Amino acid sequence: MEPQILHILEIIIFFLTFPFVFMAFNAFDLSKFFKKAMIWQIQIIYIFSAIIFTYLFTKAIINLIYLSGSLLS
């Protein structure tokens, strides 16, 4: 595949999977690790961890697509 197509596909996959990863991270109860008044810190941890894991998941999918494309051609 061409690099431009892979970059566009990477952006599409990132924005499609981010809501699912964010909902999955909301299932974790991080409030027991923080003080009761630190709600904004918990929200920041949720958002950044969801972004990081979405990025890692997207890179893994794109690498699989790239490797399968290079093996088949």
Residue, then its C-alpha position, 0 to 999 in steps of 0.5 A: m500500500e502507498p504510505q498516504i493511504l496508510h496514514i489516512l487509514e491510521i487516522i480513521i482507525f484512531f478516531l473510530t477506536f478511541p470511543f471504544v477504548f475510552m468506554a473500556f477505561n471508564a469501566f476501571d475504578l481508579s477512584k480507590f487509588f486517588k483521594k476523594a477531591m482529586i476528580w480532575q486527576i482521575q479524568i486526566i488519567y482516563i483521557f491520557s491512558a485512552i489516547i495512549f492505548t488507542y495509539l498503540f492499538t492503531k499502530a499495531i493494526i497498521n503494522l499488521i496491514y503493512l506486513s501483510g501487504s509486504l508479504l503478499s506483494 
